[in-house]
Amino acid sequence: MNTMNAAIIGAGFMGPTHTEALRRIGVHVRGILGVDPTESKKAAATLAIPQAYQDWQEVLDDPDVQVIHITTPNRLHYQMAKQGLQAGKHILCEKPLAMNARESGELVELAQKSGLVTGLNYNMRFYPLVMEARHKVSSGQTGEIHAIVGSYVQDWLLFPTDYNWRVLAQEGGATRAISDIGTHWLDMVQYITACKVTAVCADLKIVHPVRKRPKGEVETFSGKVQEVQATENVEITTEDCGTVLLRFDNGAKGHLWVSQVTAGRKNCLRFEISGAKQALYWNSETPNEMWIGSREKANDLLLKDPGLLSDTGRSAANYPGGHNEGYPDSFKQCFKAFYDYIAAGDLEAPRSFASFADGHHEILLCDAIYQSHTQGGWVEVEPS
Ligand SMILES: NC(=O)c1ccc[n+]([C@@H]2O[C@H](COP(=O)([O-])OP(=O)(O)OC[C@H]3O[C@@H](n4cnc5c(N)ncnc54)[C@H](O)[C@@H]3O)[C@@H](O)[C@H]2O)c1
């Protein structure tokens, strides 16, 4: 039985998603903070959370909260993670960790000194078959990796009338499609293969240099059923899509295609990893099957069935074969790993969830990708 209490900061798409996942693993959600007391109150009532915080200081001062989940827009992550650690709280932060490498580097140092557990919600690692892919590579079944390719594509920002805080550099960061979804892919393939990206060559594109901003706030993804309302033009400097060539530290080559403007692709992350013995292909829109390619025998289609998985894959699968596990389950598994880690009390133990150091590496990657795009050519990723 988990005895820790969590506070959720942010009440948009992610706040309720975190709340639901925490309840599934028996963590008590003590309170929630929105952008103002009205949003806090509304979210607390809707989600049946006991405490609607008035402001951020009240969260920091709450002696009954041990863990803070940061689910606010990106520009707030650094300050909130820093102040949360200073107040003695464990921190589970949404990605990306910060707006730039100076901030994320400082957070890594603070986290190390704090003696607290910190994690970043790269939840997509926790699909059972992603874990299984990691097992196949680490156990040598896939062989030496020579290529890692794939994409992460969505369509929710296809039209110039689609708008969200993410499209503004001052809210989300200098890169958008790369930082918002590309980093999920980059985190995932590096987690599976243990190969680190060392250099990038990027070519990004802004499809809509001007977007129509509704007068009033827009929640993530709610824009899919948009009502016509008054808008104003806003200039956009963040990319809608783009390609990145990749070099990995073991000599493997790769490429990533990201897009938030590909019609019909709702939320589609795909990877194909080629090794000396086999290849692995997985698609987040059919997450309960993984294709395993062979040269000398028929290919396999592995279904997510705990009975067919290794201990690693099985650790993230809670339902029998044929009972699909998907996006919300990946949060549950990520948070379970995080809270079990706190309970175990060993900060030196390896962690399956992404650390602040992993988050810092992702920011350095975003910086290198942006630099490559603006200056042209290959850019080495700064060591983290
Ligand atoms: N891991 C994932 O799969 C995933 C998916 C979506 C978003 N995210 C990340 O989660 C974060 C939030 O994204 P979202 O899609 O939920 O955004 P959102 O706009 O839907 O929600 C953000 C919430 O934060 C609130 N907020 C703003 N300023 C605040 C403040 N000062 N104090 C408290 N609350 C404040 C807003 O009112 C809103 O309720 C982003 O960093 C994003 O990158 C991760």
The ligand as a Tripos MOL2 file, in Angstrom:
@<TRIPOS>MOLECULE
LIG
   44    48     1     0     0
SMALL
NO_CHARGES

@<TRIPOS>ATOM
      1 N1          3.8760   12.7260  -21.6670 N.am      1 LIG1
      2 C1          2.9640   12.9950  -22.5710 C.2       1 LIG1
      3 O1          2.5070   12.1290  -23.3030 O.2       1 LIG1
      4 C2          2.4580   14.4080  -22.6920 C.ar      1 LIG1
      5 C3          1.3120   14.6810  -23.4470 C.ar      1 LIG1
      6 C4          0.8390   15.9950  -23.4800 C.ar      1 LIG1
      7 C5          1.5300   16.9930  -22.8150 C.ar      1 LIG1
      8 N2          2.6600   16.7080  -22.1370 N.ar      1 LIG1
      9 C6          3.3930   17.7780  -21.4150 C.3       1 LIG1
     10 O2          2.5880   18.1830  -20.3060 O.3       1 LIG1
     11 C7          2.6850   19.5870  -20.0970 C.3       1 LIG1
     12 C8          1.2850   20.1870  -20.1110 C.3       1 LIG1
     13 O3          0.7010   19.9580  -21.3660 O.3       1 LIG1
     14 P1         -0.8810   19.8690  -21.5350 P.3       1 LIG1
     15 O4         -1.0740   19.3040  -22.8790 O.co2     1 LIG1
     16 O5         -1.5090   19.2110  -20.3680 O.co2     1 LIG1
     17 O6         -1.2460   21.4370  -21.5520 O.3       1 LIG1
     18 P2         -2.6580   22.0970  -21.2460 P.3       1 LIG1
     19 O7         -2.6020   23.4530  -21.8240 O.co2     1 LIG1
     20 O8         -3.7710   21.1950  -21.6480 O.co2     1 LIG1
     21 O9         -2.6650   22.1960  -19.6450 O.3       1 LIG1
     22 C9         -1.7960   23.0510  -18.9330 C.3       1 LIG1
     23 C10        -2.4610   23.3900  -17.6020 C.3       1 LIG1
     24 O10        -1.5730   24.1510  -16.8010 O.3       1 LIG1
     25 C11        -2.2970   25.2310  -16.2300 C.3       1 LIG1
     26 N3         -1.3980   26.3040  -15.8270 N.ar      1 LIG1
     27 C12        -0.8440   27.2740  -16.5820 C.ar      1 LIG1
     28 N4         -0.0690   28.0680  -15.8080 N.ar      1 LIG1
     29 C13        -0.1410   27.5810  -14.5470 C.ar      1 LIG1
     30 C14         0.4280   27.9720  -13.3080 C.ar      1 LIG1
     31 N5          1.2440   29.0240  -13.2070 N.pl3     1 LIG1
     32 N6          0.1240   27.2400  -12.2020 N.ar      1 LIG1
     33 C15        -0.6800   26.1620  -12.2790 C.ar      1 LIG1
     34 N7         -1.2730   25.7550  -13.4310 N.ar      1 LIG1
     35 C16        -0.9940   26.4480  -14.5450 C.ar      1 LIG1
     36 C17        -3.2780   25.6170  -17.3440 C.3       1 LIG1
     37 O11        -4.3160   26.4510  -16.8900 O.3       1 LIG1
     38 C18        -3.7370   24.2280  -17.7540 C.3       1 LIG1
     39 O12        -4.7050   23.7380  -16.8510 O.3       1 LIG1
     40 C19         3.5920   20.1170  -21.2010 C.3       1 LIG1
     41 O13         4.8680   20.3090  -20.6810 O.3       1 LIG1
     42 C20         3.6080   19.0220  -22.2560 C.3       1 LIG1
     43 O14         4.8330   18.9410  -22.9630 O.3       1 LIG1
     44 C21         3.1270   15.4330  -22.0580 C.ar      1 LIG1
@<TRIPOS>BOND
     1     1     2 1
     2     2     3 2
     3     2     4 1
     4     4     5 ar
     5     4    44 ar
     6     5     6 ar
     7     6     7 ar
     8     7     8 ar
     9     8     9 1
    10     8    44 ar
    11     9    10 1
    12     9    42 1
    13    10    11 1
    14    11    12 1
    15    11    40 1
    16    12    13 1
    17    13    14 1
    18    14    15 2
    19    14    16 1
    20    14    17 1
    21    17    18 1
    22    18    19 2
    23    18    20 1
    24    18    21 1
    25    21    22 1
    26    22    23 1
    27    23    24 1
    28    23    38 1
    29    24    25 1
    30    25    26 1
    31    25    36 1
    32    26    27 ar
    33    26    35 ar
    34    27    28 ar
    35    28    29 ar
    36    29    30 ar
    37    29    35 ar
    38    30    31 1
    39    30    32 ar
    40    32    33 ar
    41    33    34 ar
    42    34    35 ar
    43    36    37 1
    44    36    38 1
    45    38    39 1
    46    40    41 1
    47    40    42 1
    48    42    43 1
@<TRIPOS>SUBSTRUCTURE
     1 LIG1         1 GROUP 0 **** ****
